[in-house]
Amino acid sequence: MVASSWLTTQTVPSGAIASVRGFLPTDVSASLRSFAASITVTVSLSELTLHTRWRPSSTTIVLAPFVPADGSWSAGMSSRDRLVPLRVIANAVSNTRAARPWCTRVRHDASGMPLGTMRTLQGNTAARAYTRIPLASVDPRTRLPPASPVATLPFPETPPLCRIMERHYTIAIIGGGATGVCLANKIVEALPVGLSTATVSLALIDARGCIGGAAYAPDVASNLMNTTCGAVDRAFGGEFGILDWARDNPAKWQPYVGEGQLDTTTYLPRPVVGSYLSDLVQHATHKAAERGMRLEVITDEVVDITPPDAADGNYVVRTKSGKVEVRYVYLALGHLDRAKTEAYQDHDRYYHQPYPITRLTREIPKESSVGVIGTRLSAIDVVLGLVGQGHTGKIHCVSRGGRLPAVRGDQGRYEFMHLERDELVKKLVHAKAKLRLVDVAAMLGTEIEHAAGRPVDLGAIMSEDLPPVEYYEREIALAKGKARPWQTVLYATNRNIDLLWHHLEEEDKQILASQWLNDWLTYRASIPRENAERILALLRSGQLTVRGGVTRFWFDAATGNFRASFDDGSRLDCQHLVAATGSASRIEDADSPLMRNLLSNGLVVPHRFGGVDCVFETGQVVSRPGVVAGEPRMFALGPLTSGVYFFTTALEIVERQAVQRTRDLAFLLGDEWLELPETDAWVDAKQSEAPATDSTPTMPPDRGPDLLAHAVRGEQAQLIDFEQLRLLNDQIDRDAFEAADATGSN
Ligand SMILES: Cc1cc2nc3c(=O)[nH]c(=O)nc-3n(C[C@H](O)[C@H](O)[C@H](O)COP(=O)(O)OP(=O)(O)OC[C@H]3O[C@@H](n4cnc5c(N)ncnc54)[C@H](O)[C@@H]3O)c2cc1C
């Protein structure tokens, strides 16, 4: 049986051939903008092979093959005036169901047969076939290599979706720290512009404005990054990289760094990164206008969000001074302060938050004794910030463990032998494998030995309990002028830590979270050597002490001092007390009106290991059952997702999350457009405008994709990845191809 129609739903018996004709809009390419063309997609169900016939009016158009990073599904290409392959990897249908329900929908008809929606291209793909897919016969052997879009074709006019969007924002990103800014910029730069995205409007909302969030806001120069500029520059700002920015804006970093060069090995003062993030927002705002989108920064605190009251309704985001309606909400709330729970925390010489350090240096008298709760990165910031501004009084850093962060050796990128993300996806995700902690330890051990190029005594890495001075002398010596293999491996886990954690047995997750988290943070989050040397000098001079075993704090009215007690029975007095213990990992403990309201209205639920619960594959926030009508359109990323992804506080990690959310958003917007009743009519109208005759000169039929190289002219050739096309073409099932051709189904 052969059926054909315009973007309609078809059900055909297994093994039959169905064809769906229509426009296949893809990403935008300015050079292809003027071409309107029609397409035939032939779906051979028994083979799960799609063929396309592309009949352009004047040129060859290549459809973009798209494979998500996890390689789980793929599509092919078309060439001119002949059938060419567009193959969907079989297990795409079954595998992506859980991962990306909107990419490939599988429903069941009355007889229980699955009905699948095949999406063939990234973003705004408009052609789809609802069709019977015998999932049992799916052949997962064929896998295409990852490919990026090779060429693009926009929708030529304003989409119907825009009409219903005009009065609202499409997207609200709540939180304008590093994560929210990165996401906004990725959406603006990377979202395929087409019919469904032409008037996307974004509201980036931050209570304090987009000035750098918790880590990068304006502050003292001694707040150094613990990653080098090169690590940030790699992909974070897209086309607006930090090194290019620095080259063009020396006045923005020289006051912090001096007149020297700023290169990939520089550990930047974090306020410089904040300044870059502010400019990145400006860049994204202008870029949005260029791409037909809108990005607005709103400085206001969001206090509540109301879920849609119907499946296609909007979220209402309430701020202190108003409200906006949006279809998609991204929570990038970052590091939420802990709520105060103790009486001493209300004292005016107590600082519940160390940042900005300039507040401490302004308000704390220079000769006063200061207690710092915490001995990790923020505590180091407090000590160096105070002393850098002339503090002469004693500073005591105290915590339960009393361990200072490790010292950073030379930073290099480590390429895993076995644990690169793509490899892990195959081993863990596709196999639905479970890991034990010993497996992870063994795998990392093997990688560390590989990085070192020799057998390593892993026990020796965990340095014995040395007193702080000896510990830092040893650490600094080990870090001087060389990379530390275990460190490069641990830092490289930015690329896979979420997968390792997700596949860990529940019991082992409990053990890791309760017994090893502190060790992980101590070793994973190290400090640059130059800051360690300053700390060592202060330890030696006696101005700084570092102690573990603290059990309690209180304010002693009799002496007018804060007091800390220790497990050996000793006590310590100080005049000022600064909490440098990090943010609230449990959202129930956060001092956030928004989080309180979201928890109480059930839009978010806490994750057992901290943060909000969300779907691992998509970041879709999990709500209490029945709270959201229809498919939830609220997502989370950044530190708020620490329970689901384990370690989320690195720019490289939040950048990856932003890329994934952007890619998913492209699908969501494309799907929305497909659901609109106007879509069919629009496509019909476009079809009637299509040229009646094909004036393209005929090309030899047997030259495969090389035909493209001959047919594509000028600049367009640069848009096409011919190597990819050849690889894709190798996958053609020529029998099915010819069979389809023989039926004349186009
Ligand atoms: C001290 C410190 C040092 C770090 N150093 C490094 C480093 O060297 N290298 C590295 O890779 N990573 C580093 N990180 C980790 C990383 O870059 C951060 O985790 C990053 O700050 C995450 O950004 P974010 O936007 O998710 O969170 P945040 O920076 O916390 O930003 C969240 C934003 O959301 C806003 N917000 C929250 N609630 C609301 C609301 N209800 N309404 C409106 N706005 C709201 C806040 O005002 C804030 O601006 C560091 C982190 C910290 C804390």
The ligand as an SDF file (V2000), in Angstrom:
LIG
                    3D

 53 58  0  0  0  0  0  0  0  0999 V2000
   32.9670   30.9950   45.4690 C   0  0  0  0  0  0  0  0  0  0  0  0
   32.8750   30.1890   44.2190 C   0  0  0  0  0  0  0  0  0  0  0  0
   33.9910   30.0400   43.3950 C   0  0  0  0  0  0  0  0  0  0  0  0
   33.9100   29.2960   42.2200 C   0  0  0  0  0  0  0  0  0  0  0  0
   34.9870   29.1680   41.4110 N   0  0  0  0  0  0  0  0  0  0  0  0
   34.8990   28.4770   40.2410 C   0  0  0  0  0  0  0  0  0  0  0  0
   35.9880   28.3560   39.3340 C   0  0  0  0  0  0  0  0  0  0  0  0
   37.0520   28.8430   39.5940 O   0  0  0  0  0  0  0  0  0  0  0  0
   35.8160   27.6500   38.1820 N   0  0  0  0  0  0  0  0  0  0  0  0
   34.6360   27.0640   37.8720 C   0  0  0  0  0  0  0  0  0  0  0  0
   34.5130   26.4360   36.8140 O   0  0  0  0  0  0  0  0  0  0  0  0
   33.5890   27.1630   38.7190 N   0  0  0  0  0  0  0  0  0  0  0  0
   33.7000   27.8470   39.8800 C   0  0  0  0  0  0  0  0  0  0  0  0
   32.6270   27.9410   40.7200 N   0  0  0  0  0  0  0  0  0  0  0  0
   31.4340   27.2190   40.3690 C   0  0  0  0  0  0  0  0  0  0  0  0
   30.5060   27.8710   39.3640 C   0  0  0  0  0  0  0  0  0  0  0  0
   31.0490   28.6000   38.3810 O   0  0  0  0  0  0  0  0  0  0  0  0
   29.3150   28.2910   40.0110 C   0  0  0  0  0  0  0  0  0  0  0  0
   28.6680   27.2600   40.6180 O   0  0  0  0  0  0  0  0  0  0  0  0
   28.3800   29.1840   39.2390 C   0  0  0  0  0  0  0  0  0  0  0  0
   28.3060   30.2820   40.1010 O   0  0  0  0  0  0  0  0  0  0  0  0
   27.0020   28.6640   38.9710 C   0  0  0  0  0  0  0  0  0  0  0  0
   26.2530   29.7330   38.5190 O   0  0  0  0  0  0  0  0  0  0  0  0
   24.7010   29.8540   38.7500 P   0  0  0  0  0  0  0  0  0  0  0  0
   24.2520   30.9210   37.8460 O   0  0  0  0  0  0  0  0  0  0  0  0
   24.0910   28.5340   38.6150 O   0  0  0  0  0  0  0  0  0  0  0  0
   24.5180   30.2310   40.2490 O   0  0  0  0  0  0  0  0  0  0  0  0
   24.7500   31.6400   41.0120 P   0  0  0  0  0  0  0  0  0  0  0  0
   26.0850   32.1640   40.6940 O   0  0  0  0  0  0  0  0  0  0  0  0
   24.4230   31.3500   42.4190 O   0  0  0  0  0  0  0  0  0  0  0  0
   23.6650   32.5780   40.3620 O   0  0  0  0  0  0  0  0  0  0  0  0
   22.3030   32.4140   40.6100 C   0  0  0  0  0  0  0  0  0  0  0  0
   21.6120   33.7260   40.3820 C   0  0  0  0  0  0  0  0  0  0  0  0
   20.2250   33.5230   40.5630 O   0  0  0  0  0  0  0  0  0  0  0  0
   19.6750   34.6400   41.1830 C   0  0  0  0  0  0  0  0  0  0  0  0
   18.4540   34.2160   41.8800 N   0  0  0  0  0  0  0  0  0  0  0  0
   18.3040   33.2460   42.8000 C   0  0  0  0  0  0  0  0  0  0  0  0
   17.0180   33.1800   43.1900 N   0  0  0  0  0  0  0  0  0  0  0  0
   16.3500   34.1240   42.5040 C   0  0  0  0  0  0  0  0  0  0  0  0
   14.9930   34.5460   42.4800 C   0  0  0  0  0  0  0  0  0  0  0  0
   14.0690   33.9790   43.2670 N   0  0  0  0  0  0  0  0  0  0  0  0
   14.6410   35.5630   41.6510 N   0  0  0  0  0  0  0  0  0  0  0  0
   15.5700   36.1430   40.8460 C   0  0  0  0  0  0  0  0  0  0  0  0
   16.8770   35.8040   40.8600 N   0  0  0  0  0  0  0  0  0  0  0  0
   17.2580   34.7930   41.6650 C   0  0  0  0  0  0  0  0  0  0  0  0
   20.7540   35.1250   42.1440 C   0  0  0  0  0  0  0  0  0  0  0  0
   20.6070   36.5060   42.4020 O   0  0  0  0  0  0  0  0  0  0  0  0
   22.0250   34.8050   41.3500 C   0  0  0  0  0  0  0  0  0  0  0  0
   22.4810   35.9230   40.6410 O   0  0  0  0  0  0  0  0  0  0  0  0
   32.6920   28.6800   41.8950 C   0  0  0  0  0  0  0  0  0  0  0  0
   31.5820   28.8400   42.7330 C   0  0  0  0  0  0  0  0  0  0  0  0
   31.6630   29.5810   43.8760 C   0  0  0  0  0  0  0  0  0  0  0  0
   30.4500   29.7440   44.7420 C   0  0  0  0  0  0  0  0  0  0  0  0
  1  2  1  0
  2  3  1  0
  2 52  2  0
  3  4  2  0
  4  5  1  0
  4 50  1  0
  5  6  2  0
  6  7  1  0
  6 13  1  0
  7  8  2  0
  7  9  1  0
  9 10  1  0
 10 11  2  0
 10 12  1  0
 12 13  2  0
 13 14  1  0
 14 15  1  0
 14 50  1  0
 15 16  1  0
 16 17  1  0
 16 18  1  0
 18 19  1  0
 18 20  1  0
 20 21  1  0
 20 22  1  0
 22 23  1  0
 23 24  1  0
 24 25  2  0
 24 26  1  0
 24 27  1  0
 27 28  1  0
 28 29  2  0
 28 30  1  0
 28 31  1  0
 31 32  1  0
 32 33  1  0
 33 34  1  0
 33 48  1  0
 34 35  1  0
 35 36  1  0
 35 46  1  0
 36 37  1  0
 36 45  1  0
 37 38  2  0
 38 39  1  0
 39 40  1  0
 39 45  2  0
 40 41  1  0
 40 42  2  0
 42 43  1  0
 43 44  2  0
 44 45  1  0
 46 47  1  0
 46 48  1  0
 48 49  1  0
 50 51  2  0
 51 52  1  0
 52 53  1  0
M  END
$$$$
